[in-house]
Amino acid sequence: MTEPWMIAGAWLAAGLTIFLFSFLYRDNPFFKIAEHLYLGAGMGWWFQVYMFNIWKPKVWEPLMAHQWGVIIPAVLGLSLVTQFIPKISWLSRYGFTFLMGYGAGLAVPAGLSTDFMNQIAGTIRPFSALASMTPFAIFNSLLIALGVVCVLFYFFFSVEHKGSVKKVSNVGIYFLMVYFGAAFGNTVMARFSLLYGRFDDLASFSSRGSFYATQIILAVMVLYFLVTGFTKKPQQGEEEAH
């Protein structure tokens, strides 16, 4: 026999999933309920993460140990909240300034290492082992190197794109199109995998063990849309048209 809490969880999961999908038809109270629950639960989760993973171990506990140096970053962090108070919102500029400067200082070295140096190394490294590579691997390495050079020519704006430079940059455009297409296709596949997961859950919640949660919730929503569709009063513009 299925546990009552599992049945309740199945009804909750099926209901929220169908409520969110109902927006594909039109905006409705069911979608608003699911949207507000999702945002409220998300904000509550982030609040407890910030409270117990950041504020308590990195601010409260050091202060209790008389480590007064944490006061400065704590005040800068709290200054971000003042943007919601118009009279003292100017204080948030100090926190944002420090946050942007500190973030840029962390991002620049990491970006140079991962997006610049590693890319160059990944393009050059295969040519150090050409003697032991298969013909297909050699062709693949040459193709990648050609694509990198052509794309760099496309973004090289110090020289006017005409003649040979224009031809090379045009080849770079095709490499970029292939990359963006593959990236978009990968994103679509990931989203469809999530969609399949939700449909699989809805199918599992339509069984007798879940008391036919999917069918009942869907039927109630369809009935609601039918009733509201027939009883809805026409808008002023529709009345004038008639």
C-alpha positions in Angstrom: 0.0 0.0 0.0 1.3 3.4 -1.0 2.2 5.7 1.9 -0.1 8.8 2.4 2.8 11.2 2.2 3.8 9.7 -1.2 0.3 10.1 -2.5 0.2 13.7 -1.3 3.6 14.3 -3.0 2.4 12.8 -6.2 -0.7 15.1 -6.2 1.4 18.1 -5.4 4.0 17.4 -8.1 1.4 16.6 -10.8 -0.7 19.6 -9.8 2.2 22.1 -9.9 3.5 20.6 -13.2 0.1 20.9 -14.9 -0.5 24.3 -13.4 2.7 25.6 -15.0 1.9 24.0 -18.4 -1.5 25.6 -18.3 0.2 29.0 -19.2 0.5 27.6 -22.7 -3.2 28.0 -23.0 -3.6 31.4 -21.3 -2.8 33.2 -18.1 -4.9 31.7 -15.3 -5.2 31.5 -11.5 -3.6 28.0 -11.5 -0.5 29.2 -13.2 -0.3 32.2 -10.7 -0.5 29.7 -7.8 2.4 27.6 -9.1 4.4 30.7 -10.0 4.0 32.3 -6.6 4.8 29.0 -4.8 7.9 28.5 -7.0 9.2 32.0 -6.3 8.3 31.9 -2.6 10.0 28.6 -2.1 13.1 29.7 -4.1 13.4 32.9 -2.1 13.0 31.0 1.2 15.6 28.5 0.2 18.1 31.2 -0.8 17.4 33.0 2.5 18.3 30.0 4.6 21.4 29.4 2.5 22.6 32.9 3.0 21.7 32.8 6.7 23.3 29.5 7.6 26.1 29.2 5.0 27.2 32.8 4.8 26.0 35.1 7.6 26.4 32.7 10.5 29.8 31.1 9.7 31.4 34.1 8.1 30.0 37.0 10.0 28.3 36.0 13.3 30.7 33.4 14.5 33.8 35.5 13.7 32.3 38.4 15.6 31.6 36.2 18.6 35.3 35.3 18.4 36.2 39.0 18.4 37.4 39.0 14.8 36.4 42.6 14.1 37.8 42.6 10.6 34.6 41.1 9.2 32.7 44.2 10.1 33.9 46.0 6.9 32.7 43.4 4.4 29.5 42.9 6.4 28.7 46.6 6.3 29.4 46.7 2.5 27.2 43.7 2.0 24.3 45.2 4.0 24.7 48.5 2.1 23.3 46.7 -0.9 19.9 46.4 0.8 19.7 50.2 1.1 18.8 50.5 -2.5 15.2 49.7 -1.5 15.1 52.8 0.8 15.1 55.9 -1.4 16.5 58.3 1.2 19.7 56.3 1.8 19.9 54.4 -1.4 23.1 56.2 -2.3 24.9 54.0 0.3 24.4 51.0 -2.0 26.9 52.5 -4.5 29.8 51.6 -2.2 28.8 48.0 -1.9 28.2 47.7 -5.7 31.5 49.4 -6.5 33.4 47.0 -4.3 31.4 44.0 -5.6 32.0 44.9 -9.2 35.7 45.6 -8.7 36.4 42.5 -6.7 34.4 40.4 -9.2 36.3 41.8 -12.1 39.6 41.1 -10.4 38.6 37.5 -9.9 37.1 37.0 -13.4 39.9 38.5 -15.5 42.7 36.0 -14.4 40.2 33.1 -14.5 39.0 34.1 -17.9 42.5 34.5 -19.3 43.4 31.0 -18.0 40.3 29.1 -19.2 39.0 31.0 -22.2 42.4 32.2 -23.6 45.4 30.3 -22.6 43.7 26.9 -22.5 42.1 27.5 -25.9 45.5 28.3 -27.4 47.1 25.3 -25.8 44.3 23.0 -26.9 44.7 24.2 -30.5 48.5 23.8 -30.6 49.0 20.7 -28.5 47.8 18.1 -31.1 50.6 19.2 -33.5 53.2 18.0 -31.1 52.1 14.4 -31.7 51.4 14.3 -35.4 53.7 11.3 -36.0 51.6 9.1 -33.8 48.1 10.4 -34.9 45.7 8.8 -37.3 44.9 10.5 -40.5 41.4 11.4 -39.2 42.9 12.9 -36.0 45.4 15.0 -38.1 42.5 16.2 -40.3 40.5 17.1 -37.1 43.4 19.0 -35.6 44.0 20.9 -38.8 40.3 21.8 -39.1 40.2 23.1 -35.6 43.3 25.2 -36.1 41.9 26.6 -39.4 38.6 27.4 -37.6 40.4 29.2 -34.8 42.5 31.3 -37.3 39.5 32.2 -39.4 37.3 33.2 -36.4 40.2 35.4 -35.1 40.4 37.1 -38.5 36.7 37.8 -38.3 37.1 39.6 -35.0 40.3 41.4 -36.2 38.9 45.0 -36.8 42.2 46.8 -37.0 42.5 46.0 -40.7 39.7 46.6 -43.2 38.0 43.4 -44.2 38.6 43.2 -48.0 40.5 40.9 -50.3 42.1 37.9 -48.6 41.2 39.1 -45.1 37.5 39.2 -46.1 37.6 35.7 -47.6 39.2 34.3 -44.5 36.8 36.1 -42.2 33.9 34.8 -44.2 35.1 31.3 -43.6 35.2 32.2 -39.9 31.5 33.1 -40.1 30.7 29.6 -41.2 32.6 28.1 -38.3 30.8 30.5 -35.9 27.4 29.4 -37.4 28.3 25.7 -36.8 29.3 26.5 -33.2 26.2 28.5 -32.4 24.0 25.8 -34.1 25.6 23.1 -32.0 25.3 25.1 -28.8 21.7 25.9 -29.5 21.0 22.2 -30.4 22.6 21.1 -27.1 20.5 23.6 -25.2 17.3 22.4 -26.9 18.2 18.8 -26.2 18.7 19.6 -22.5 15.4 21.4 -22.3 13.6 18.5 -24.0 15.2 16.0 -21.6 13.6 18.1 -18.7 10.3 18.1 -20.6 10.4 14.3 -21.0 11.1 13.9 -17.3 8.0 15.9 -16.4 5.9 13.9 -18.8 7.3 10.7 -17.4 6.3 11.9 -13.9 2.8 12.8 -15.0 2.5 9.3 -16.6 3.6 7.7 -13.3 1.3 9.8 -11.3 -1.7 8.7 -13.4 -1.6 5.2 -11.9 -3.9 3.7 -9.4 -1.3 4.0 -6.7 -1.4 7.8 -7.0 -5.2 7.8 -7.1 -5.1 9.0 -10.7 -3.7 12.4 -9.7 -2.8 13.5 -13.3 -6.2 12.7 -14.8 -8.3 14.2 -12.0 -6.3 17.5 -11.8 -6.3 17.8 -15.6 -10.1 17.2 -15.8 -10.8 19.8 -13.1 -8.7 22.3 -14.9 -10.4 21.6 -18.3 -13.8 21.9 -16.5 -12.7 25.2 -15.0 -11.6 26.6 -18.4 -14.9 25.5 -20.0 -17.0 27.1 -17.3 -15.1 30.3 -17.3 -15.1 30.4 -21.1 -18.9 30.2 -21.3 -19.6 32.4 -18.4 -17.0 35.1 -19.1 -18.6 38.5 -19.8 -17.5 40.1 -23.1 -15.1 43.0 -22.9 -16.2 46.5 -23.7 -14.5 46.4 -27.1 -16.3 43.1 -28.0 -19.7 44.6 -27.0 -19.1 47.7 -29.3 -18.1 45.4 -32.1 -21.4 43.5 -31.8 
